[in-house]
Structures are given as C-alpha cells and as structure tokens.
Amino acid sequence: MADRTGARPAAVGSVTVGSVVVGGEVAGPDGERPATKLRLFGFHHAGGAPAAFTGWQRALGPAVEVVPVTLPGRGARGWSRRHEDLPALAEAVARELGPRLAAPHVFYGHSMGALVAHRLALLRAARGLRLPERLLVGAAAAPHLGRGTARAHGLADAELADWLVGLSARPGAVAAHFEDTDRLPGVLALLREDLRLCTTAGPGGPARPVPLPCPIDVFAGERDPLVPVRDAARWSSYSSSEDCTLRVIAGGHFFPRESREPFFRALRSALPDLRSTAESEQLHGH
C-alpha cells in the first residue's frame, strides 16, 4: 500500500538501555558493528519488551543504530519495580539515557511507547537539551485526546486477552502469545499495569497540546480499532515547526509486524535527511 502523507511510584526502577540488536543480529561480517550515524531509540508497546524491535536493525541498515529501551519490570530487569505514572517513568528514562542523547538521534514509540517518547522529548525541551531530530510515533492518538485503554486494564484475564487479540489485523498471530498457560498470568499482569500507566499523565499533565520544536512523523494502522487515523492525525498540533507527516499503513494496531515491508519503507523515508544531519555534524566535529 502506498504511504499517504497528510498535514503535516511512585516506585523508582532503573532503565536499562541495550545498544545491541535484539534477536542476535550483527551488522558486520566480523561481528563488529560499523560506525553508525544516527541512533533510533525504540520504546515498545504496552505489555511489550525490547524484542518488539527484533529485525529492525537489519531492515534499516548500518546507517542507523537501533537501540531498544528496556523499561523496568521486563527483560533483564524483570525483577525491578515499575513506575506508576508516566512523568516518573520519563524522568527515569531521561536520567539514564542522558549521555547517549548528545549525538543525532530519533525516538520511535509504539502505542504506550509513543507516550513515553513524547514525555521524554517534552522534558528535554523544557530543560533546553538536545531534542530528537524527529519524534516518530506509531499506533497512538494525540495525547490530549486520551486513550481508548481507560477501561481495558480493569477487564478479567480472558476478556483482556480477547481485547488485545482484537486489536490486530492478524489475530491468530497475537493469540499465539497466550498459548503458554504458565506464563499467561504474568503476561497479562504486565499488560494491565502498562495500560493503567497510559492513563496516568500525572500532576501537571497537558490538557491541550504543548508543541515541540522538532518535526513529528506519525504512523497509523489503516484498520486500527484502538486508534482511528483521524486521532493519530491530531499529532499535527504537537510540532511548533509545523512539520508533521502522517503515514497510513495497512493493518491494525500492530502494523509493524502485520505490514512489515510497507512499514519499514515508510520508516526509512523519514530518515534520509536525518542521516545527512548526522553526517554534517560528524564532519564539523559536533
């Protein structure tokens, strides 16, 4: 499908950043990573983990370094306590990622991850720190519209699993994740906590758009039952640069897996100028 372009805790846990490729991929023939020009920090969806970015490095090539961000309570940090609201989580991510954000980079956040990435960008903008060259958000309504997940975290386990399966254009693939009955309670508990997190803007959360001085690229699933394209398009109010590009991808809420080639084609189309920016900064020693 052709891309369409439109208007434009209270508990504290550590955040582990893995500058490795999920899934054991390597970019060079000798197992060494080539010098990269741009980092893409990936923030996963609710109930997800860094494995959501498996295959991204290979799809984007050596000019981009894909850096999945492991949030507390999952992956190697499964023992750590999770944050109870987005502001606290964003603060922790900002603290841990800080030194790595001095070079050219972009944020890609999917669903819940879009809210985390946006919060992180807001924090850095307020502190006068370097922003991503572009904020890339997928399967997410503009923050001021609220979330269609408000009641989902209160569903019983079976209903919650059915709800998640219904978000995909390929429900069989999602349902397969629930076949391991031993792991199912933990999977659903994590999903439920993440969905609750999505509803917690916390004190001082914006009631209306707070524009960021960086471009935004919005990726929306054509048949996403949770995030209608019109709600994703409302991110256009969040860029003071008036540069917001909407790309509609065939599929449901999990379109990066459902329509892999169209998605990565659209994602790559957002990156060429960023590579030029990074190359220019390297040339001038920035």
ZADO-1210 file (C-alpha; in nm, 4 decimals, padded with zeros to 6 digits):
<atoms>
<atom x="00.0000" y="00.0000" z="00.0000" code="MET" pos="1"/>
<atom x="00.1379" y="00.3410" z="-00.0887" code="ALA" pos="2"/>
<atom x="00.2112" y="00.5757" z="00.2029" code="ASP" pos="3"/>
<atom x="-00.0208" y="00.8681" z="00.2457" code="ARG" pos="4"/>
<atom x="00.1217" y="01.1991" z="00.3555" code="THR" pos="5"/>
<atom x="-00.1032" y="01.4485" z="00.5289" code="GLY" pos="6"/>
<atom x="-00.0912" y="01.7615" z="00.7394" code="ALA" pos="7"/>
<atom x="00.1591" y="01.7563" z="00.8427" code="ARG" pos="8"/>
<atom x="00.5696" y="00.5185" z="04.2002" code="PRO" pos="9"/>
<atom x="00.5972" y="00.6162" z="04.2664" code="ALA" pos="10"/>
<atom x="00.8440" y="00.3277" z="04.2745" code="ALA" pos="11"/>
<atom x="01.1771" y="00.4018" z="04.1164" code="VAL" pos="12"/>
<atom x="01.3414" y="00.1378" z="03.8993" code="GLY" pos="13"/>
<atom x="01.6430" y="00.1584" z="03.6740" code="SER" pos="14"/>
<atom x="01.6160" y="00.1797" z="03.2970" code="VAL" pos="15"/>
<atom x="01.8480" y="-00.0447" z="03.1013" code="THR" pos="16"/>
<atom x="01.9472" y="00.0669" z="02.7549" code="VAL" pos="17"/>
<atom x="02.0822" y="-00.2012" z="02.5267" code="GLY" pos="18"/>
<atom x="02.2855" y="-00.0775" z="02.2314" code="SER" pos="19"/>
<atom x="02.2670" y="-00.4282" z="02.0921" code="VAL" pos="20"/>
<atom x="02.0484" y="-00.5658" z="01.8215" code="VAL" pos="21"/>
<atom x="01.7589" y="-00.7662" z="01.9589" code="VAL" pos="22"/>
<atom x="01.7487" y="-01.1174" z="01.8220" code="GLY" pos="23"/>
<atom x="02.1236" y="-01.1643" z="01.7916" code="GLY" pos="24"/>
<atom x="02.1660" y="-00.9924" z="01.4564" code="GLU" pos="25"/>
<atom x="02.5037" y="-00.8466" z="01.3675" code="VAL" pos="26"/>
<atom x="02.5686" y="-00.5788" z="01.1103" code="ALA" pos="27"/>
<atom x="02.9209" y="-00.6638" z="01.0025" code="GLY" pos="28"/>
<atom x="03.0801" y="-00.9828" z="00.8630" code="PRO" pos="29"/>
<atom x="03.3286" y="-00.9970" z="01.1517" code="ASP" pos="30"/>
<atom x="03.0687" y="-00.9470" z="01.4194" code="GLY" pos="31"/>
<atom x="03.1747" y="-00.5860" z="01.4706" code="GLU" pos="32"/>
<atom x="02.9248" y="-00.3044" z="01.4374" code="ARG" pos="33"/>
<atom x="03.0155" y="-00.0406" z="01.1812" code="PRO" pos="34"/>
<atom x="03.0311" y="00.3252" z="01.2775" code="ALA" pos="35"/>
<atom x="02.6728" y="00.4466" z="01.2847" code="THR" pos="36"/>
<atom x="02.5431" y="00.7922" z="01.2039" code="LYS" pos="37"/>
<atom x="02.2064" y="00.8018" z="01.3727" code="LEU" pos="38"/>
<atom x="02.0553" y="00.6277" z="01.6736" code="ARG" pos="39"/>
<atom x="01.6936" y="00.5219" z="01.6801" code="LEU" pos="40"/>
<atom x="01.5763" y="00.4698" z="02.0377" code="PHE" pos="41"/>
<atom x="01.2802" y="00.2322" z="02.0394" code="GLY" pos="42"/>
<atom x="01.0065" y="00.2435" z="02.3046" code="PHE" pos="43"/>
<atom x="00.7805" y="-00.0619" z="02.2990" code="HIS" pos="44"/>
<atom x="00.4042" y="-00.1014" z="02.3319" code="HIS" pos="45"/>
<atom x="00.2109" y="-00.1885" z="02.6491" code="ALA" pos="46"/>
<atom x="00.2884" y="-00.5381" z="02.7699" code="GLY" pos="47"/>
<atom x="00.5849" y="-00.5488" z="02.5344" code="GLY" pos="48"/>
<atom x="00.9610" y="-00.5725" z="02.5625" code="ALA" pos="49"/>
<atom x="01.2710" y="-00.4881" z="02.3556" code="PRO" pos="50"/>
<atom x="01.2029" y="-00.7986" z="02.1462" code="ALA" pos="51"/>
<atom x="00.9378" y="-00.5866" z="01.9726" code="ALA" pos="52"/>
<atom x="01.2288" y="-00.4387" z="01.7757" code="PHE" pos="53"/>
<atom x="01.3696" y="-00.7689" z="01.6552" code="THR" pos="54"/>
<atom x="01.4672" y="-00.7349" z="01.2889" code="GLY" pos="55"/>
<atom x="01.4659" y="-00.3557" z="01.2868" code="TRP" pos="56"/>
<atom x="01.8439" y="-00.3257" z="01.2586" code="GLN" pos="57"/>
<atom x="01.8542" y="-00.5465" z="00.9530" code="ARG" pos="58"/>
<atom x="01.5588" y="-00.3640" z="00.7966" code="ALA" pos="59"/>
<atom x="01.7075" y="-00.0161" z="00.8476" code="LEU" pos="60"/>
<atom x="02.0686" y="-00.0970" z="00.7614" code="GLY" pos="61"/>
<atom x="02.4056" y="00.0137" z="00.9028" code="PRO" pos="62"/>
<atom x="02.3429" y="00.3897" z="00.8745" code="ALA" pos="63"/>
<atom x="02.1054" y="00.3634" z="01.1708" code="VAL" pos="64"/>
<atom x="02.1749" y="00.2059" z="01.5100" code="GLU" pos="65"/>
<atom x="01.8580" y="00.0636" z="01.6618" code="VAL" pos="66"/>
<atom x="01.8645" y="00.0948" z="02.0418" code="VAL" pos="67"/>
<atom x="01.5687" y="-00.0747" z="02.2135" code="PRO" pos="68"/>
<atom x="01.4978" y="00.0719" z="02.5576" code="VAL" pos="69"/>
<atom x="01.4242" y="-00.1804" z="02.8313" code="THR" pos="70"/>
<atom x="01.1813" y="-00.0317" z="03.0806" code="LEU" pos="71"/>
<atom x="01.1641" y="-00.1546" z="03.4417" code="PRO" pos="72"/>
<atom x="00.9902" y="-00.4823" z="03.5094" code="GLY" pos="73"/>
<atom x="01.0720" y="-00.6716" z="03.1919" code="ARG" pos="74"/>
<atom x="01.3564" y="-00.8360" z="03.0057" code="GLY" pos="75"/>
<atom x="01.6806" y="-00.8466" z="03.2034" code="ALA" pos="76"/>
<atom x="01.5216" y="-00.6044" z="03.4507" code="ARG" pos="77"/>
<atom x="01.2170" y="-00.8188" z="03.5180" code="GLY" pos="78"/>
<atom x="01.2857" y="-00.8038" z="03.8903" code="TRP" pos="79"/>
<atom x="01.2760" y="-00.4233" z="03.9094" code="SER" pos="80"/>
<atom x="00.9691" y="-00.2370" z="04.0282" code="ARG" pos="81"/>
<atom x="00.7729" y="-00.0479" z="03.7674" code="ARG" pos="82"/>
<atom x="00.6725" y="00.3161" z="03.7777" code="HIS" pos="83"/>
<atom x="00.3139" y="00.4088" z="03.8486" code="GLU" pos="84"/>
<atom x="00.2872" y="00.7190" z="03.6314" code="ASP" pos="85"/>
<atom x="00.4284" y="00.8497" z="03.3038" code="LEU" pos="86"/>
<atom x="00.6086" y="01.1558" z="03.4461" code="PRO" pos="87"/>
<atom x="00.8100" y="00.9402" z="03.6880" code="ALA" pos="88"/>
<atom x="00.8946" y="00.6921" z="03.4147" code="LEU" pos="89"/>
<atom x="01.0000" y="00.9682" z="03.1741" code="ALA" pos="90"/>
<atom x="01.2237" y="01.1203" z="03.4428" code="GLU" pos="91"/>
<atom x="01.3990" y="00.7874" z="03.4927" code="ALA" pos="92"/>
<atom x="01.4447" y="00.7368" z="03.1197" code="VAL" pos="93"/>
<atom x="01.5795" y="01.0922" z="03.0805" code="ALA" pos="94"/>
<atom x="01.8302" y="01.0331" z="03.3576" code="ARG" pos="95"/>
<atom x="01.9554" y="00.7041" z="03.2188" code="GLU" pos="96"/>
<atom x="01.9630" y="00.7977" z="02.8511" code="LEU" pos="97"/>
<atom x="02.1003" y="01.1495" z="02.9004" code="GLY" pos="98"/>
<atom x="02.4639" y="01.0990" z="02.7919" code="PRO" pos="99"/>
<atom x="02.3606" y="00.8933" z="02.4895" code="ARG" pos="100"/>
<atom x="02.1380" y="01.1687" z="02.3536" code="LEU" pos="101"/>
<atom x="02.4200" y="01.4115" z="02.2734" code="ALA" pos="102"/>
<atom x="02.4593" y="01.2703" z="01.9213" code="ALA" pos="103"/>
<atom x="02.1949" y="01.2816" z="01.6446" code="PRO" pos="104"/>
<atom x="01.9048" y="01.0532" z="01.7267" code="HIS" pos="105"/>
<atom x="01.5347" y="00.9906" z="01.6797" code="VAL" pos="106"/>
<atom x="01.2727" y="00.8396" z="01.9092" code="PHE" pos="107"/>
<atom x="01.0276" y="00.5794" z="01.7843" code="TYR" pos="108"/>
<atom x="00.7498" y="00.4910" z="02.0259" code="GLY" pos="109"/>
<atom x="00.4712" y="00.2450" z="01.9526" code="HIS" pos="110"/>
<atom x="00.1384" y="00.2843" z="02.1338" code="SER" pos="111"/>
<atom x="00.2373" y="00.3240" z="02.5015" code="MET" pos="112"/>
<atom x="00.5927" y="00.3807" z="02.3821" code="GLY" pos="113"/>
<atom x="00.4771" y="00.6882" z="02.1890" code="ALA" pos="114"/>
<atom x="00.3550" y="00.8437" z="02.5144" code="LEU" pos="115"/>
<atom x="00.6871" y="00.7671" z="02.6851" code="VAL" pos="116"/>
<atom x="00.8890" y="00.9069" z="02.3934" code="ALA" pos="117"/>
<atom x="00.6745" y="01.2198" z="02.3802" code="HIS" pos="118"/>
<atom x="00.7098" y="01.2770" z="02.7557" code="ARG" pos="119"/>
<atom x="01.0841" y="01.2348" z="02.7293" code="LEU" pos="120"/>
<atom x="01.1036" y="01.4878" z="02.4460" code="ALA" pos="121"/>
<atom x="00.8937" y="01.7344" z="02.6490" code="LEU" pos="122"/>
<atom x="01.1286" y="01.7011" z="02.9463" code="LEU" pos="123"/>
<atom x="01.4357" y="01.7631" z="02.7362" code="ARG" pos="124"/>
<atom x="01.2747" y="02.0602" z="02.5605" code="ALA" pos="125"/>
<atom x="01.1853" y="02.2179" z="02.8968" code="ALA" pos="126"/>
<atom x="01.5472" y="02.1809" z="03.0097" code="ARG" pos="127"/>
<atom x="01.6986" y="02.3194" z="02.6927" code="GLY" pos="128"/>
<atom x="01.8595" y="01.9874" z="02.5999" code="LEU" pos="129"/>
<atom x="01.9067" y="01.8359" z="02.2596" code="ARG" pos="130"/>
<atom x="01.5866" y="01.7008" z="02.1066" code="LEU" pos="131"/>
<atom x="01.5454" y="01.4109" z="01.8668" code="PRO" pos="132"/>
<atom x="01.5859" y="01.5079" z="01.5037" code="GLU" pos="133"/>
<atom x="01.2342" y="01.3724" z="01.4648" code="ARG" pos="134"/>
<atom x="00.9804" y="01.2249" z="01.7036" code="LEU" pos="135"/>
<atom x="00.8344" y="00.9115" z="01.5430" code="LEU" pos="136"/>
<atom x="00.5099" y="00.7840" z="01.6929" code="VAL" pos="137"/>
<atom x="00.3111" y="00.4785" z="01.5902" code="GLY" pos="138"/>
<atom x="-00.0364" y="00.3480" z="01.6775" code="ALA" pos="139"/>
<atom x="-00.1010" y="00.6359" z="01.9176" code="ALA" pos="140"/>
<atom x="-00.3698" y="00.9001" z="01.9376" code="ALA" pos="141"/>
<atom x="-00.2601" y="01.2552" z="02.0131" code="ALA" pos="142"/>
<atom x="-00.2038" y="01.2667" z="02.3927" code="PRO" pos="143"/>
<atom x="-00.4699" y="01.5265" z="02.4703" code="HIS" pos="144"/>
<atom x="-00.7393" y="01.3007" z="02.3246" code="LEU" pos="145"/>
<atom x="-00.6935" y="01.0435" z="02.5973" code="GLY" pos="146"/>
<atom x="-00.6649" y="00.6705" z="02.5453" code="ARG" pos="147"/>
<atom x="-00.9070" y="00.4032" z="02.4385" code="GLY" pos="148"/>
<atom x="-00.7436" y="00.1815" z="02.7032" code="THR" pos="149"/>
<atom x="-00.9029" y="00.3559" z="03.0023" code="ALA" pos="150"/>
<atom x="-01.1261" y="00.0595" z="03.0886" code="ARG" pos="151"/>
<atom x="-00.9195" y="-00.2222" z="02.9404" code="ALA" pos="152"/>
<atom x="-00.6893" y="-00.2629" z="03.2411" code="HIS" pos="153"/>
<atom x="-00.9932" y="-00.3489" z="03.4561" code="GLY" pos="154"/>
<atom x="-01.1001" y="-00.6427" z="03.2396" code="LEU" pos="155"/>
<atom x="-01.0815" y="-01.0001" z="03.3625" code="ALA" pos="156"/>
<atom x="-00.7901" y="-01.2016" z="03.2225" code="ASP" pos="157"/>
<atom x="-00.9865" y="-01.3796" z="02.9490" code="ALA" pos="158"/>
<atom x="-01.1534" y="-01.0549" z="02.8406" code="GLU" pos="159"/>
<atom x="-00.8226" y="-00.8693" z="02.8403" code="LEU" pos="160"/>
<atom x="-00.6619" y="-01.1350" z="02.6195" code="ALA" pos="161"/>
<atom x="-00.9564" y="-01.1211" z="02.3791" code="ASP" pos="162"/>
<atom x="-00.9376" y="-00.7409" z="02.3724" code="TRP" pos="163"/>
<atom x="-00.5695" y="-00.7484" z="02.2768" code="LEU" pos="164"/>
<atom x="-00.6209" y="-01.0118" z="02.0084" code="VAL" pos="165"/>
<atom x="-00.8949" y="-00.7966" z="01.8585" code="GLY" pos="166"/>
<atom x="-00.6522" y="-00.5086" z="01.8008" code="LEU" pos="167"/>
<atom x="-00.4604" y="-00.6994" z="01.5366" code="SER" pos="168"/>
<atom x="-00.5408" y="-00.7465" z="01.1711" code="ALA" pos="169"/>
<atom x="-00.3830" y="-01.0909" z="01.2172" code="ARG" pos="170"/>
<atom x="-00.5485" y="-01.2106" z="01.5393" code="PRO" pos="171"/>
<atom x="-00.4065" y="-01.5608" z="01.5126" code="GLY" pos="172"/>
<atom x="-00.0515" y="-01.4306" z="01.5466" code="ALA" pos="173"/>
<atom x="-00.1369" y="-01.2392" z="01.8638" code="VAL" pos="174"/>
<atom x="-00.3405" y="-01.5247" z="02.0119" code="ALA" pos="175"/>
<atom x="-00.0348" y="-01.7490" z="01.9809" code="ALA" pos="176"/>
<atom x="00.1340" y="-01.5444" z="02.2542" code="HIS" pos="177"/>
<atom x="-00.1308" y="-01.6616" z="02.5006" code="PHE" pos="178"/>
<atom x="-00.0856" y="-02.0339" z="02.4407" code="GLU" pos="179"/>
<atom x="00.1722" y="-02.0718" z="02.7185" code="ASP" pos="180"/>
<atom x="-00.0675" y="-02.1015" z="03.0127" code="THR" pos="181"/>
<atom x="00.2165" y="-02.0996" z="03.2664" code="ASP" pos="182"/>
<atom x="00.3324" y="-01.7562" z="03.1552" code="ARG" pos="183"/>
<atom x="-00.0108" y="-01.6141" z="03.0797" code="LEU" pos="184"/>
<atom x="-00.0850" y="-01.4639" z="03.4251" code="PRO" pos="185"/>
<atom x="00.2452" y="-01.2742" z="03.4259" code="GLY" pos="186"/>
<atom x="00.1978" y="-01.1532" z="03.0689" code="VAL" pos="187"/>
<atom x="-00.1495" y="-01.0203" z="03.1427" code="LEU" pos="188"/>
<atom x="-00.0416" y="-00.8623" z="03.4720" code="ALA" pos="189"/>
<atom x="00.2314" y="-00.6683" z="03.2914" code="LEU" pos="190"/>
<atom x="-00.0098" y="-00.5643" z="03.0165" code="LEU" pos="191"/>
<atom x="-00.2661" y="-00.4497" z="03.2732" code="ARG" pos="192"/>
<atom x="-00.0092" y="-00.2369" z="03.4600" code="GLU" pos="193"/>
<atom x="00.1124" y="-00.0777" z="03.1377" code="ASP" pos="194"/>
<atom x="-00.2421" y="00.0036" z="03.0290" code="LEU" pos="195"/>
<atom x="-00.3030" y="00.1684" z="03.3644" code="ARG" pos="196"/>
<atom x="00.0203" y="00.3648" z="03.3195" code="LEU" pos="197"/>
<atom x="-00.1123" y="00.5006" z="02.9898" code="CYS" pos="198"/>
<atom x="-00.3974" y="00.6694" z="03.1748" code="THR" pos="199"/>
<atom x="-00.1708" y="00.8491" z="03.4235" code="THR" pos="200"/>
<atom x="-00.0455" y="01.1749" z="03.2818" code="ALA" pos="201"/>
<atom x="00.0146" y="01.2712" z="03.6432" code="GLY" pos="202"/>
<atom x="00.0198" y="01.6157" z="03.8040" code="PRO" pos="203"/>
<atom x="00.0676" y="01.8903" z="03.5514" code="GLY" pos="204"/>
<atom x="-00.0123" y="01.6696" z="03.2544" code="GLY" pos="205"/>
<atom x="-00.1075" y="01.8762" z="02.9489" code="PRO" pos="206"/>
<atom x="-00.4808" y="01.9226" z="02.8942" code="ALA" pos="207"/>
<atom x="-00.4082" y="02.0568" z="02.5463" code="ARG" pos="208"/>
<atom x="-00.1167" y="02.0212" z="02.3022" code="PRO" pos="209"/>
<atom x="00.2238" y="02.1523" z="02.4063" code="VAL" pos="210"/>
<atom x="00.4150" y="02.1938" z="02.0769" code="PRO" pos="211"/>
<atom x="00.7673" y="02.0576" z="02.0454" code="LEU" pos="212"/>
<atom x="01.0303" y="02.2385" z="01.8384" code="PRO" pos="213"/>
<atom x="01.1024" y="01.9272" z="01.6352" code="CYS" pos="214"/>
<atom x="00.9310" y="01.7529" z="01.3431" code="PRO" pos="215"/>
<atom x="00.6944" y="01.4629" z="01.4101" code="ILE" pos="216"/>
<atom x="00.6222" y="01.1583" z="01.1953" code="ASP" pos="217"/>
<atom x="00.3007" y="00.9730" z="01.2724" code="VAL" pos="218"/>
<atom x="00.2390" y="00.6125" z="01.1663" code="PHE" pos="219"/>
<atom x="-00.1185" y="00.4860" z="01.1828" code="ALA" pos="220"/>
<atom x="-00.2770" y="00.1495" z="01.1094" code="GLY" pos="221"/>
<atom x="-00.5464" y="00.1777" z="00.8448" code="GLU" pos="222"/>
<atom x="-00.7691" y="-00.0674" z="01.0377" code="ARG" pos="223"/>
<atom x="-00.6543" y="00.0016" z="01.3931" code="ASP" pos="224"/>
<atom x="-00.9682" y="-00.0316" z="01.6099" code="PRO" pos="225"/>
<atom x="-00.8000" y="00.1426" z="01.9038" code="LEU" pos="226"/>
<atom x="-00.6513" y="00.4461" z="01.7272" code="VAL" pos="227"/>
<atom x="-00.8532" y="00.5813" z="01.4331" code="PRO" pos="228"/>
<atom x="-00.6442" y="00.7579" z="01.1698" code="VAL" pos="229"/>
<atom x="-00.8206" y="01.0858" z="01.2495" code="ARG" pos="230"/>
<atom x="-00.6999" y="01.0661" z="01.6125" code="ASP" pos="231"/>
<atom x="-00.3436" y="00.9890" z="01.5067" code="ALA" pos="232"/>
<atom x="-00.3532" y="01.2874" z="01.2690" code="ALA" pos="233"/>
<atom x="-00.4108" y="01.5189" z="01.5646" code="ARG" pos="234"/>
<atom x="-00.0390" y="01.4945" z="01.6480" code="TRP" pos="235"/>
<atom x="-00.0082" y="01.7799" z="01.3979" code="SER" pos="236"/>
<atom x="-00.0801" y="02.0138" z="01.6914" code="SER" pos="237"/>
<atom x="00.2343" y="01.8966" z="01.8710" code="TYR" pos="238"/>
<atom x="00.5071" y="02.0322" z="01.6412" code="SER" pos="239"/>
<atom x="00.5837" y="02.4023" z="01.6541" code="SER" pos="240"/>
<atom x="00.7915" y="02.3529" z="01.3404" code="SER" pos="241"/>
<atom x="00.4640" y="02.2804" z="01.1581" code="GLU" pos="242"/>
<atom x="00.6329" y="01.9715" z="01.0186" code="ASP" pos="243"/>
<atom x="00.4137" y="01.6722" z="01.0951" code="CYS" pos="244"/>
<atom x="00.3805" y="01.3885" z="00.8461" code="THR" pos="245"/>
<atom x="00.1084" y="01.1262" z="00.8675" code="LEU" pos="246"/>
<atom x="00.1713" y="00.7863" z="00.7138" code="ARG" pos="247"/>
<atom x="-00.1115" y="00.5337" z="00.6990" code="VAL" pos="248"/>
<atom x="-00.0035" y="00.1695" z="00.6916" code="ILE" pos="249"/>
<atom x="-00.2193" y="-00.1306" z="00.6027" code="ALA" pos="250"/>
<atom x="-00.3038" y="-00.3317" z="00.9116" code="GLY" pos="251"/>
<atom x="-00.4285" y="-00.2967" z="01.2656" code="GLY" pos="252"/>
<atom x="-00.2657" y="-00.1815" z="01.5885" code="HIS" pos="253"/>
<atom x="00.0462" y="-00.3929" z="01.5344" code="PHE" pos="254"/>
<atom x="00.1171" y="-00.2885" z="01.1771" code="PHE" pos="255"/>
<atom x="00.4988" y="-00.3101" z="01.2054" code="PRO" pos="256"/>
<atom x="00.4529" y="-00.6874" z="01.2183" code="ARG" pos="257"/>
<atom x="00.1391" y="-00.7119" z="01.0067" code="GLU" pos="258"/>
<atom x="00.2665" y="-00.4997" z="00.7149" code="SER" pos="259"/>
<atom x="00.6389" y="-00.5223" z="00.7605" code="ARG" pos="260"/>
<atom x="00.7604" y="-00.4036" z="00.4207" code="GLU" pos="261"/>
<atom x="00.5233" y="-00.1055" z="00.3848" code="PRO" pos="262"/>
<atom x="00.6033" y="00.0000" z="00.7406" code="PHE" pos="263"/>
<atom x="00.9802" y="-00.0090" z="00.7016" code="PHE" pos="264"/>
<atom x="00.9556" y="00.1622" z="00.3660" code="ARG" pos="265"/>
<atom x="00.7648" y="00.4440" z="00.5354" code="ALA" pos="266"/>
<atom x="01.0053" y="00.4493" z="00.8296" code="LEU" pos="267"/>
<atom x="01.3111" y="00.4651" z="00.6054" code="ARG" pos="268"/>
<atom x="01.1539" y="00.7537" z="00.4145" code="SER" pos="269"/>
<atom x="01.1572" y="00.9564" z="00.7371" code="ALA" pos="270"/>
<atom x="01.5295" y="00.9024" z="00.7919" code="LEU" pos="271"/>
<atom x="01.7371" y="01.0221" z="00.4895" code="PRO" pos="272"/>
<atom x="01.7506" y="01.3858" z="00.5996" code="ASP" pos="273"/>
<atom x="01.8445" y="01.2738" z="00.9466" code="LEU" pos="274"/>
<atom x="02.1393" y="01.0809" z="00.8117" code="ARG" pos="275"/>
<atom x="02.2545" y="01.3955" z="00.6337" code="SER" pos="276"/>
<atom x="02.2263" y="01.5890" z="00.9576" code="THR" pos="277"/>
<atom x="02.4311" y="01.3334" z="01.1452" code="ALA" pos="278"/>
<atom x="02.6930" y="01.3211" z="00.8701" code="GLU" pos="279"/>
<atom x="02.7243" y="01.7002" z="00.8725" code="SER" pos="280"/>
<atom x="02.7726" y="01.7066" z="01.2485" code="GLU" pos="281"/>
<atom x="03.0403" y="01.4391" z="01.2299" code="GLN" pos="282"/>
<atom x="03.2144" y="01.6351" z="00.9542" code="LEU" pos="283"/>
<atom x="03.2251" y="01.9501" z="01.1691" code="HIS" pos="284"/>
<atom x="03.3229" y="01.7669" z="01.4834" code="GLY" pos="285"/>
<atom x="02.9978" y="01.8256" z="01.6773" code="HIS" pos="286"/>
</atoms>
